[in-house]
């Protein structure tokens, strides 16, 4: 029964997270500090925040500046792609040209991950151990982020991280 309630809470939160909120490219907000009072497995927003916090730790370890802002436009694309991958069972990158154009960006990179009971730290570790994803995470020009995390029908976390440059 508790698992059913947790699943319902995640679905309700997912609906709130994907509802459009006005102009997609007009908002940016700071990457927050982790809220340790929340369980990241039942609060996808906190889970996503912890992913970016972990990535910023990895960037700092490589003498790079942290990505300090989420972009509502980039985040919208990350959220919608995570939902698409979770709903369809596919696991593939999408063409980044639409994000570049719609969000008025000069560069965008995408990383994907999928796993059962994977923590935000394990997501970051998986990306850092993949040469292709590591390049994106350690891209010097990354200054905006968007993260989408969803649970698929098999109970696996599907994560999409997009980093971007607005210059």
C-alpha positions as CSV (number, residue, x, y, z in Angstrom):
1,X,0.0,0.0,0.0
2,X,2.9,2.4,0.8
3,X,4.5,1.7,-2.5
4,X,1.2,2.5,-4.3
5,X,0.9,5.8,-2.4
6,X,4.5,6.6,-3.2
7,X,3.9,5.8,-6.9
8,X,0.8,8.0,-6.9
9,X,2.7,10.9,-5.2
10,X,5.4,10.6,-7.9
11,X,2.9,10.7,-10.7
12,X,1.1,13.7,-9.2
13,X,4.5,15.5,-8.8
14,X,5.4,14.6,-12.4
15,X,2.1,16.2,-13.6
16,X,3.0,19.4,-11.7
17,X,6.5,19.4,-13.1
18,X,5.5,19.2,-16.7
19,X,2.7,21.7,-16.9
20,X,3.8,24.7,-19.0
21,X,4.5,27.8,-17.1
22,X,4.5,30.7,-19.6
23,X,7.4,31.6,-21.9
24,X,9.8,28.7,-22.0
25,X,13.0,30.7,-22.5
26,X,12.3,33.7,-20.2
27,X,13.1,32.2,-16.8
28,X,16.3,31.1,-15.1
29,X,16.7,30.2,-11.4
30,X,19.6,29.3,-9.2
31,X,20.7,25.7,-8.6
32,X,19.7,25.2,-4.9
33,X,21.5,23.7,-2.0
34,X,20.3,20.2,-1.2
35,X,17.3,19.9,1.1
36,X,18.3,17.0,3.3
37,X,14.9,16.8,4.9
38,X,13.3,15.3,1.8
39,X,13.7,11.8,0.5
40,X,14.9,12.2,-3.1
41,X,13.2,8.9,-4.2
42,X,9.8,10.4,-3.5
43,X,10.5,14.0,-4.5
44,X,11.8,14.1,-8.1
45,X,12.6,17.8,-8.0
46,X,14.9,17.3,-5.1
47,X,16.4,14.3,-6.9
48,X,17.1,16.5,-10.0
49,X,18.6,19.2,-7.8
50,X,21.0,16.6,-6.3
51,X,22.0,15.5,-9.7
52,X,23.1,19.0,-10.7
53,X,24.7,19.5,-7.3
54,X,26.7,16.3,-7.8
55,X,27.7,17.4,-11.3
56,X,28.9,20.8,-10.0
57,X,31.1,18.9,-7.4
58,X,32.6,17.0,-10.3
59,X,33.1,20.2,-12.3
60,X,34.8,21.9,-9.3
61,X,37.1,18.9,-8.9
62,X,38.2,19.7,-12.5
63,X,38.7,23.4,-11.7
64,X,35.6,24.4,-13.7
65,X,32.9,26.9,-12.6
66,X,29.6,25.3,-11.4
67,X,26.5,25.6,-13.6
68,X,24.6,28.0,-11.5
69,X,21.3,28.3,-13.3
70,X,18.5,26.1,-14.6
71,X,16.8,27.4,-17.8
72,X,13.1,26.9,-18.0
73,X,13.4,26.3,-21.7
74,X,16.2,23.7,-21.5
75,X,14.5,22.2,-18.4
76,X,11.2,21.8,-20.4
77,X,13.0,19.8,-23.1
78,X,14.9,17.7,-20.5
79,X,11.6,16.9,-18.6
80,X,9.7,16.1,-21.8
81,X,12.4,13.8,-23.2
82,X,12.7,12.0,-19.8
83,X,8.9,11.5,-19.9
84,X,9.1,10.3,-23.5
85,X,11.8,7.8,-22.8
86,X,10.1,6.5,-19.6
87,X,6.7,6.2,-21.5
88,X,8.1,4.5,-24.6
89,X,10.9,2.4,-23.2
90,X,13.2,3.8,-25.8
91,X,16.7,5.0,-24.8
92,X,18.2,7.3,-27.3
93,X,19.4,10.8,-27.8
94,X,17.3,13.3,-29.7
95,X,18.3,15.8,-32.3
96,X,19.5,18.9,-30.3
97,X,18.8,21.4,-33.1
98,X,15.3,22.0,-31.9
99,X,16.6,22.9,-28.4
100,X,19.2,25.2,-29.9
101,X,16.6,27.0,-32.0
102,X,13.7,27.2,-29.5
103,X,15.9,28.2,-26.5
104,X,18.1,30.6,-28.5
105,X,21.3,28.8,-27.5
106,X,24.8,28.6,-29.1
107,X,25.5,25.1,-27.7
108,X,23.7,22.2,-26.0
109,X,24.8,18.8,-24.9
110,X,22.7,15.9,-23.6
111,X,23.4,13.0,-21.3
112,X,21.1,10.1,-20.6
113,X,21.1,7.4,-17.9
114,X,18.7,4.6,-16.9
115,X,18.9,2.3,-13.9
116,X,17.0,0.6,-11.1
117,X,17.4,2.3,-7.6
118,X,20.1,4.6,-9.0
119,X,20.9,7.5,-6.7
120,X,21.7,11.0,-8.0
121,X,25.4,10.3,-7.0
122,X,25.3,7.1,-9.1
123,X,23.9,9.0,-12.0
124,X,26.8,11.5,-11.9
125,X,29.3,8.7,-11.5
126,X,27.9,6.8,-14.5
127,X,28.1,9.9,-16.7
128,X,31.7,10.7,-15.5
129,X,32.8,7.2,-16.4
130,X,31.4,7.6,-19.9
131,X,33.9,9.5,-22.1
132,X,31.1,11.0,-24.3
133,X,29.0,12.2,-21.3
134,X,32.1,13.3,-19.4
135,X,32.9,15.7,-22.2
136,X,29.5,17.3,-21.9
137,X,29.6,17.6,-18.1
138,X,33.1,19.1,-18.2
139,X,32.4,21.5,-21.0
140,X,33.8,24.8,-19.9
141,X,31.1,26.8,-21.7
142,X,28.1,25.1,-19.9
143,X,26.3,27.8,-18.0
144,X,22.6,26.6,-18.0
145,X,21.1,23.3,-17.1
146,X,17.9,21.3,-17.5
147,X,17.2,18.0,-15.8
148,X,14.4,15.5,-16.2
149,X,14.0,12.3,-14.1
150,X,11.1,9.9,-14.4
151,X,10.3,6.4,-13.4
152,X,9.5,4.0,-16.2
153,X,7.0,1.1,-16.1
154,X,9.7,-1.2,-14.9
155,X,10.6,1.0,-11.9
156,X,13.8,2.3,-13.4
157,X,14.9,5.9,-13.2
158,X,15.4,7.6,-16.5
159,X,17.5,10.7,-16.3
160,X,18.1,13.4,-19.0
161,X,20.6,16.2,-18.4
162,X,21.0,19.0,-20.9
163,X,23.7,21.6,-20.4
164,X,23.7,24.7,-22.6
165,X,25.5,27.9,-23.4
166,X,23.5,31.1,-24.1
167,X,26.4,33.1,-25.4
